[in-house]
Each structure stands twice: as structure tokens, then as C-alpha cells.
Amino acid sequence: MERWALVSGLQGDLDLYEQIQRELKQQRGVANLFVLGDLIGSQPKCNALLERLRQPKRGDLQPDCIYGWWEEQLLAECGYRGERKAEGLRAEQGEAAVGELLAAVDPDHLNWLASLQFGFIELDCALIHGSSADVGDRLTEDTSALVLLDRLTRLDVNRLFTARCRRQFRLELSGGSIQSHVKDHAGEQQSEQAVPKRSVIGIGGGKHYTLYDPATDHIEFRIAGEPSNASGRGFG
């Protein structure tokens, strides 16, 4: 089966995107490119990247994009989320950052950004910017197992790929079983249901991206511009 490339946090950096595209062309078997949000940021170079994503060049690996936290802030501020505004951005970075974000993205791109999905379900994998709970949900290596299991079971998947925290990691929730004991007028019944092994994978952000092989469940963490043997850990 063909491999996936998972990217996030480009934040308007066309040069970085072009570098990742060049590297992916040199990787054997990479056939799908998923861009998991934060295409934009509060910087002035966003329009060129958005145009490239919307109209790929010949030879580009076709990008499948979802919206992330930055897109959510922009769309809220521009009236695409009802009464909500970019309060998350205001709280984190102040009013000036909201103005910079509005200036960084041409209004012609707003409808396209608003058309992007929250996430993708591919095979038994969920590809989401934050989590199944919220686009701004930061899952990390330190998130409790109960929270991770909740985010997985909401979508009934065995692997959840997340990008919001911008870290690269893989957490395994070991398989086990759920035992139930029911007593009613018909008597007592006991049952045991197997729980499959599940994973939460942080794909990184910016120049840190991830390659994934669904057939073997192998993950390779990469850093754009560095040799593959120096870019992080591979997991089989």
C-alpha cells in the first residue's frame, strides 16, 4: 500500500512547502499528502501558499487540506462561525495579531478555507488538526490515557493523527478487554469484549512532518532539509 505524508503548520511559508514537495518526490511510495491545518498565520506570505495549495503545479503531490486553529480564528473573525470571533487568538497574542491575520489572507481565499473539512477518516485512522473534541485541542505525550481513549472512541478509530501541539510522538494504548456482568430476571450473564491496540500520533508542525505506511503501520518522523536518518525515530 502507498504511503502518506502528513504536514501541518506551514503558516504561509511557500518556500518550506516547496522544499517538502521536493523531498516527497524523492521518497519511495508516497502517494498521498495530507495538510492538517494551520495553512495560514499572522504573516504576510499566506496568499502565495494558498494559491499553490488550491492550484498545484504539475508534478506536485496533490494536497488534501483540512482547516486548523489559525483558519478557525480567521473564519470566526470574518463571520463564518456565527457570532463567534477570534477570541482564542486575542487571548493568546492580543488584538494586534488579529489585525495581522486579517491582513495576511486575501478575502478571495475565505470561501475556500470555509469549505475545508474538520478532518479525514482514512481506513481506521482519523486525521485531525486538534482532536475529535475541538480543533484547538492540544494532545501531547503527557495527555492522560483516559483523554486519549475518549478522543479515539468518539470517532471509532484505532489511530488518531494530530498536529495542534506541533510535536512528533507516538503513544500506544495497549489492547485489553472489557468485562461486563449483567443480572436481570433471566439470570446472570457475563461477557468479555476485546479492545484493540490504539495509537495517538503527533505529526509535528512546520518543517517537522511525518510519513506513514498504513499497510505496515510504520511511522517515520522527518525534518525538512535533513537526511532521513537524522530526522527522528521510525516506528514499526
C-alpha positions in Angstrom: 0.0 0.0 0.0 1.2 3.5 -0.7 2.5 5.8 2.0 1.0 9.0 3.3 2.8 12.3 4.0 1.3 14.3 6.9 2.2 18.0 7.2 0.9 20.9 9.3 1.8 24.4 10.5 3.1 25.8 7.2 1.6 29.2 8.2 2.0 30.8 4.8 5.6 29.5 4.2 5.6 28.7 0.5 9.4 28.0 0.4 9.0 25.4 3.1 6.1 23.8 1.3 8.1 23.6 -1.9 11.0 22.0 0.0 8.7 19.4 1.4 7.3 18.7 -2.0 10.8 18.2 -3.4 11.6 15.7 -0.7 8.4 13.8 -1.1 9.1 13.3 -4.8 12.4 11.5 -3.7 10.6 9.3 -1.2 9.6 5.9 -2.5 5.9 5.1 -2.5 4.5 8.4 -1.1 1.2 8.9 -2.9 -1.0 11.0 -0.5 -0.3 14.4 1.0 -2.5 15.4 3.9 -2.1 19.0 5.1 -3.6 19.0 8.6 -4.4 22.7 9.1 -2.6 25.9 10.0 -2.0 26.7 6.4 -2.1 30.4 7.4 -0.7 32.5 10.2 -0.3 36.2 11.1 2.4 36.9 8.5 2.3 38.5 5.0 3.2 35.5 2.8 0.0 33.4 3.1 -1.6 34.2 -0.2 1.1 32.7 -2.4 0.9 29.4 -0.4 -2.9 29.3 -0.5 -2.8 29.8 -4.3 -0.3 26.9 -4.6 -2.5 24.6 -2.5 -5.6 25.5 -4.5 -3.8 25.2 -7.8 -1.0 22.7 -7.6 1.8 22.8 -10.1 2.4 19.9 -12.5 4.4 17.3 -10.6 3.2 18.4 -7.2 1.8 15.7 -4.9 -1.9 16.7 -4.7 -2.6 18.2 -1.3 -5.7 17.2 0.7 -6.2 20.0 3.2 -8.3 20.5 6.4 -8.7 23.6 8.5 -6.7 24.2 11.7 -6.7 26.6 14.6 -5.5 29.6 12.6 -8.1 29.0 9.9 -10.7 28.7 12.6 -9.7 32.1 14.1 -9.8 33.8 10.7 -13.1 32.4 9.7 -14.7 33.3 13.1 -13.4 36.8 12.9 -14.8 37.2 9.3 -18.3 36.0 10.3 -18.1 32.4 9.1 -18.7 30.9 12.5 -21.9 32.7 13.6 -21.5 35.1 16.5 -18.1 33.8 17.4 -14.9 35.9 16.9 -11.2 35.2 17.1 -11.2 35.2 20.9 -8.7 32.4 21.1 -6.1 34.4 19.2 -6.9 37.6 21.1 -6.4 35.8 24.4 -3.1 34.3 23.3 -1.5 37.1 21.3 -3.6 40.2 21.6 -5.6 42.4 19.3 -2.6 43.3 17.0 -2.3 39.6 16.0 -5.9 39.5 14.8 -5.3 42.5 12.6 -2.1 41.0 11.2 -4.0 37.7 10.4 -6.7 39.6 8.6 -4.1 41.5 6.5 -2.2 38.2 5.8 -5.0 36.5 3.9 -6.8 37.9 0.8 -10.6 37.8 1.2 -10.7 35.8 -2.1 -9.5 32.8 -0.2 -12.1 32.8 2.6 -14.8 30.8 0.9 -12.2 28.1 0.0 -10.9 28.0 3.6 -14.5 27.8 4.8 -15.1 24.8 2.5 -12.3 22.7 4.2 -13.3 19.8 6.3 -12.7 19.3 10.0 -10.8 16.1 9.4 -10.5 12.9 7.3 -11.2 9.3 8.2 -9.0 7.0 6.2 -9.1 3.3 6.8 -9.0 3.0 10.6 -7.2 6.4 11.0 -8.5 9.9 11.9 -6.5 12.8 10.5 -7.4 15.9 12.5 -5.6 19.2 13.4 -6.5 19.1 17.1 -8.7 16.2 18.2 -12.2 14.9 17.7 -13.3 17.2 20.6 -12.1 20.5 19.2 -9.8 22.0 16.5 -7.8 23.7 19.3 -7.3 20.6 21.5 -3.6 20.0 22.2 -2.9 16.3 22.6 0.7 15.6 23.8 2.8 12.8 25.2 1.6 14.0 28.7 -2.1 13.8 28.0 -3.8 11.3 30.2 -4.7 7.9 28.7 -8.4 8.4 29.5 -8.5 11.6 27.5 -6.7 9.9 24.6 -9.1 7.0 24.6 -12.0 9.4 24.7 -10.7 11.2 21.6 -10.2 7.9 19.8 -13.6 6.4 20.7 -15.5 9.5 19.6 -14.6 8.6 16.0 -14.3 4.8 16.5 -10.8 4.7 15.1 -7.6 2.9 16.1 -5.2 5.7 15.2 -5.6 9.4 15.7 -3.1 11.7 13.9 -3.0 15.2 15.5 -1.0 18.3 14.7 -2.1 21.0 17.1 0.8 20.6 19.6 3.4 20.7 16.7 5.3 17.8 18.4 6.3 14.4 16.9 5.4 11.4 19.0 3.6 8.1 19.1 1.6 6.9 22.1 0.3 3.3 22.3 -2.8 2.4 24.2 -2.3 -1.3 24.8 -5.0 -3.7 23.8 -7.0 -5.3 26.6 -10.6 -6.4 27.3 -13.8 -5.0 28.8 -15.7 -7.4 31.1 -19.4 -6.9 31.9 -21.6 -8.6 34.4 -25.4 -8.3 33.9 -28.1 -9.6 36.3 -31.8 -9.5 35.5 -34.9 -11.6 35.8 -33.5 -14.1 33.3 -30.4 -14.7 35.4 -26.8 -13.6 35.3 -24.8 -13.1 32.2 -21.1 -12.3 31.8 -19.3 -11.2 28.7 -15.8 -10.1 27.6 -15.1 -7.8 24.7 -11.6 -7.4 23.3 -10.2 -3.8 23.0 -7.8 -3.3 20.0 -4.5 -1.6 20.4 -4.8 2.0 19.6 -2.4 4.9 18.9 -2.2 8.7 19.0 0.4 10.2 16.7 1.7 13.7 16.8 2.8 14.6 13.3 4.8 17.7 14.1 4.5 21.2 12.6 6.4 23.5 10.3 9.5 21.7 8.9 8.7 18.6 11.1 6.4 16.2 9.2 5.5 12.5 9.2 5.5 9.6 6.7 3.1 6.8 7.4 2.6 3.4 5.8 -0.9 2.1 6.5 0.0 -1.4 5.4 2.8 -1.9 7.9 1.8 0.7 10.5 5.3 2.1 10.1 5.9 5.8 11.0 8.9 7.9 10.1 9.3 11.4 11.6 11.1 13.7 9.2 12.6 17.2 9.3 12.6 19.1 6.0 16.1 19.7 4.8 17.7 17.0 6.9 18.7 13.4 5.9 16.1 10.8 6.8 18.5 9.0 9.2 18.9 12.3 11.2 15.3 13.3 11.3 13.8 11.3 14.2 12.6 7.9 15.1 10.9 5.3 12.9 8.3 3.0 14.4 7.2 -0.3 13.1 
